Every structure is written in C-alpha cells, then in structure tokens.
Amino acid sequence: MCDARIGIRYAQSLRWWCKAIVVASSLVVCSLTPVQADTSDAEFDARVRAYLLANPEIILQALEILSQREARAAMVAKLALYPELFIEPPVLGLGPKDAALTVVEFFDYRCAPCKFLHPKLKIALNAHPDIRVEMRHLPILSPGSERGARFALAVRNTASAQVYGAVHEDIWAIKGPLRAAAFERIAAAHGLEWGSIKAEMDSEAVSARIARNRDIAIDLEILGTPAFVTPSSVSFGGTDADALIEGWLNR
C-alpha cells in the first residue's frame, strides 16, 4: 500500500539521524584548536559520508530502531488512558494478587488457544510469583462466547470471588455448546440459585462490563484472543506459556 505519509516520515527520520551524526561529530572535535577543528570536521564528515554510502543499511537499521521506540512510546501513552486495567482489585486471574507485575489477558471461552494455554500458564506462573495474570472477558467469537461471559459475570456479581473462580474453571471444561442447560448444571453444583443468575446475566451491570472491555480492546487494536496487555505493551496469541512469561519480563 502506497501512502505519502510514509515518505514524509522517512524524510523526517532521516533528518533526525543526520542531525545526530552532526552532534556526534561536533563532540569529537570540540576539544581541538580552530585549525584542527576545521580540518577534522571536513575529514570526519568525509569519512562519515563515505561510510554511510558504503553501508546504507545502517540508516535503515537506525530508522527501524527509532520507529520501534516511537511505537512503544505511543502504546505507553495509550495504555495510560486505562489505569484501571492495572489498579483495579484483582478478581479473576492466575498468580499472587500482590505480584509486582500485572498482565491483563483478554480471553474468550470459545477461543481454542485460550483454552489450551490456560492450564499451562497456571503451571508456569508457579515459578514466577512476581507476575499476576488478571483475566478480562472479551466475547467476540460467537453468541456462545457472550453467553459464557454473561454467565461468569453474573456469578461474579452475585456470589463470592472463590465461587466465581471455580465457575470460571468449570466453563472451560464444558465440551459442548455454551448454553443455559450447561450453566444451570454448574450453578447447581455450586449451590447457586439459577433464577437469580439467569436474571443477572441480562443485567445492565453485566452488559456495561462487556461493553467496556470491548471498547478498550478496540482502542488498543485487539482483534483476537488471547491478547496480553502490560503497562507498556500489547501482544497477541501464543500457546507457549514460558515464552510469554519471558517476553513480559523483558519488556
């Protein structure tokens, strides 16, 4: 795809890089006498020019690094608009609630990679008590996805955190469609009154929570699950729990 903005951005970045070279060269010769400095400036500029012409890939590498830094800074600024992602009291997740690093996972009960990763991540985090993965419902794959999220959030709003966590695990274990019959069985197993849960599933509170999660996901350009958000990054997919953890620790 052609876009004039790409050319403008390239030119701006190239000017920035050239200015950096000039600054660096001035630092090299600042301690010389005027005559030496004039000679050294010319010689140094000539060497820099010759080197860059012989190795143009260096400029491309510098522009790539600059682009990555700018993208990271932009993402950090965007994430700062949603402080609640990292300061809300822990409700549903893996790892110690007082861990130094909180990673927010957006998930969907109908997402096969999410389901595959969940038990592996639970085991891997046992070796990393400094990380907490807090989970947020993002039902985007099917009507069943939303039914599952609504059922879980209804339990959250009407029962204890412990029951909510247990019901969450039970929903992962459902092998068939995510329908009312399966939810009713899970509710009964935990001593919950199905009528109350069913009514809460359609409540404004549950709808608002799902809508808020979707709004945040859209703004962060999260288009699939699982998605992982740290205070400085957003990443997608992955079923290797150890590799995910290593990435979070190195960001």
N, C-alpha and C positions, 0 to 999 in steps of 0.2 A: 504494500500500500504506500503510495506517494503522499507526502504531506510537507508543505512548505515549512511548517514549524520545525521539522527535523533538521532542515538545512540551517535555519536560524539558530537553533540550539547548538548545532555543531560549531557554527562560526563563533558563537558566544563562548563556548567551552574552549575553543582553540585560542581565542584571545586571552582567556584566563590562563591557559597553560603557557602561552608566550610571555605573559606578564610575570609568571612565576619564574621562568628562566631568566628574565631580566633581573628580577630581585636577587636570585641566587648568584648571578654573575657579579652584581654590584657588591654583594657581601664578600666575594672572593677578593676583589681588588680594592676594597675600601681602605686598607691599611697601606697601600702603595703610594709613592710620590706621584704628583700630577703627570709627569712624563711617563713614568712606569704604568700609571693607570690607563692613560690614553692608549699606549701600546698594548697593554694587557687586555683592555676592553676589546680592541679590534681583533686581537688574536683569539681571545676567548669566544667572541661572537662567531668568528670564522669556524672555530672548532665545533661549537655547538651546532651551527648550521650544517656543517659537513656531517656531523654525527647523526643529526635528525634526518637528513636526506638519505643517509646510508641505512638508517634504522627507523623508518617511518612508523613501524608498528608500535614504537614506544608511545607516540602521541595517542594512538588508538587505545592502548592499554591505560594511559592516564585518563582519557575521556571515559573509559568504562568504569574505572575506579570512582571518578567524580560522579558519574551517573548513579552508581550504586549508593554512594554516600548521600546524594540528594534524595534518592528514593527512600532510603532509610529515614532521613530527617522528616520527609513528608509523611511517612507512615507513623512515626512517633508523634508528630503533631496531630494527626487524625485520631490516633488512639487516645490522646489526651482529652478528646471531647467526650470520652466514655469512661470516666474514672470508676463508675460503678462496677465495671467488669472485674476490677481487681480489689475493690474495697468493700463490696457487699459481703455480709456474713456468709461464710461457707454453708452450703445447704446440701448439695449433691456432688460428690466427687471422690477422687482417689488421692490418698496421701494425707499427711497431717494437716489439720486445719490452721496451724500456726507456721506452716512452711515459709521459708524466705521468698520463694518464687511461686507465683500463681500462674498457671497456664489455663486458659479457658478453652474448652473443647466444645464446638458446636456439632451436634450429632443428630441423627435421625434413626429411629428404631427400625426402619426398613432398610437402612444402609448396611449392606453386607460387610464392607471393610470396617465400619464402626463396630459391628457385632464381633467380627473376627479379632479386632485389635483389643477390645475391652478387657478380656481376661489376661492377655499378655501384658498389657500396660499395668494392670493391677499388680502382677508379679514383679515386673521390672522396677516399679516405683518403691518396692520394699527396700531396695538398695539405695534409694535416694530420698531420705526423709526431709531433704531441703526443698522438695518440689511437691506442689499440690496441683492436681488437675481438676478444676471445677467445671462441671458439665452443664451445658445450656441446650435446651430443646430447640431444634431448627427443623421442623417437619416440612420437607419440601418435595419428597419423592412420590407420595401417593396419599389418597384420602385416609388410608390406614395409618400412615405416618402421623397425621394430625390427630386421629382418634387416640393413638397410643400416647402422644404428648399430652392431650387433654386429660386422659385418664390419670397419667402420672401426676400432672399438676393439680388435678382435683384432689388426689390423695395428699399431696403436699399441703394444700390449703385446709384440709380437714383432719389430718392425722399428725402423728409425731414425725420428726426427722428420721428416726430409726425405721418406722414403717414405710415411709416414703422411699428410703434407700432399698429396703427389702423388696418393695413392689417394683422398683426400677429394675432390679436384677431379675425378677420374675417375668417382666415384659420381654427382656432379652431372650428368655428361654422359650417363649411362645414359638411353636414351629409352624403353625398355620396362620391364617389371616388375623390381623389385629381388629377383632370385633368385640361387640358388647358381651357375648357369651364367655369369651376368654377373660375379659376384665371382671365379670361378675364372679367367676370362679376364684380369681386372685383376691378380689375383695373379701369374699367369704373366708378364704384361707387365713386372712389377717384380721378377721373379726370386724370388718368394716361394713357399714350399712349401705347396701348397694344403691338404694333410692337416693340417699344423700350425695353419694359420689356421682351418680349419673346426673343429678341436677347441677352439681358444681362444675361438671365438665363443660357445660354451656354458659357458665357464668362470665360476667364482664371481666372479672379479675384474671381468669384463665385466658380469655381472648386477648386482653391487653398485654399479658406476659408474652404470648406467642408473637403478637404483632411487634412488640418492642424488640424481641430477638431477631425477627426478620428485618426490621428497619436497620438495626446495627449491622447485620450481615450484609445487607445491600450496600450500605455506605462503605463498608470495608472490602467490598467486591468479593465477598464469599459466595461462590456459586455452587458449592458442593460440600459434601461431608465425607469424612471428618475434616474439620478445619480447626487449627490451633492458633490461639492468639496469646502472645506475650506482650509485655508493656512496650516492646519495640518491634514486633514482627507479626506477620500473618502467614501461615503456611497451610498447605492443603494435602490431604491424602496421607498415605504411608501406613504400612502394617508392621513395620519393624520397630517395636517399642524401644529397644536400646538405641537405635539410630535417632529416633525422635527425641529422646531424652538428651542425647549428646548434642543435638542441634540446639535445643533450648538452653543448655548450659553454656554454649559457645556464642550465643547471640549478644 
